[in-house]
Amino acid sequence: MKKQPLLSIVSIAGTALAIFLIMIIVMIDEVKVVPFAPESNRSRWLVQTGASIGNKDWGSTPDNNSSNGGMSYETIRRTFYEMKTPVAAGTFTWSNTESHLSVPGKTSFGARRKDTDHGFFKVMDFTFISGHPFEEADVESGLQVAVINETLARKLFDTTDCEGREFSIDHVPYRVCGVVKDVSNLTSHADADLWVPLTSNGTDKFTWCEYMGALSCIIVAPSKEDIPAVREEYNKVWDKFESEVSQAGWEFYRRQRPYDQFTSVNTRGANNEPDMEGVRRHNLLVYTILLLIPAINLSSMTQSRLRHRREEIGVRRAFGATKTAIMTEIFIESLVITVIAGLIGLLLSIAFIFLGGKTVLAGGADVTGLSLGMVFNFSVFGIALLFCFLMNLISATLPSWQASRTNIVNALSGGKK
């Protein structure tokens, strides 16, 4: 590295850039699926954000004249809540509603509201600073109670100890029953400023096509190994439900639902069939391109470095160095450079995520609650080191093999053969 600083810098920079780009892509994907509070059970989730329905009078098929969107509360109660295998099931509005909040003596302001049922707080593991979530009886009674986050509590009441205090949501009085720690906007379903019973404002009554509405549902398997059993029960429950609604001419198109977290975040719209093989092929292609292009360049630079070391190799061969020893040493030298570059690329990617996460993680919005554990874990670090090793293997094997076979006489005389 000291004798050939320019080539070494270029080699390190090229490898670091490749690792940087790969790690950015991995981190963007990781934050969507890795478990973190309050979505700590993502690995055991089965998610259904919407449904697809048709009617014989429409001439419907899965790809034509079907209605796609959220589910009605009645549909969820007759399907998901009939299941026995899941340890929890929670209903919620997939998108948040911008509501106006006010308390006497303060100017009203907007906040993001999510309508849920009591089961939502069993699916999510919120950290309560004070109070508690609303109960099943609150939902059944349609009580106007709310769980709010700590930032909203301070904005409304200048304190987080505000259980039992009242405020208005869109001019309707609500009572605070609990305050939770702020939720990162990188969560896929938990993110909001306040959560209210879906029965308190008529969301449970909203429907079209009789069985469609504005709601989504998540069920939690006892363990990852129990997910097949949960799917089996899901299919039985939906078979029964569909046989009942088919008498009125309705038909549901399941589209492989419900989805695990990875499938859910990579399937856009209720009218699309998931294509996970396509997603994996796309990711593999991107990783391969990011790996191979720098490796080819590194191989050329490694060969250039070795051409300047032919005399050195010739002297070592003349004093008894074996081809294996020379090949091993060159390989290790390249490995050291690659590992150094890999660590630099890894550190740069972490710094970029924290400094530029607003662009790459939240689509331009301010990122809240970002932590190292959400984007970095040992598996990601292992992937980075694996890529370092593969790039070293690709870029150094052929040049080191050629160098070990250098003719001693030609090498000592500065020849190229």
Order of alpha helices (4+ residues) and beta strands (2+ residues): alpha-beta-beta-beta-alpha-beta-beta-beta-alpha-beta-alpha-beta-alpha-beta-beta-beta-beta-beta-alpha-beta-alpha-alpha-alpha-alpha-alpha-alpha-alpha
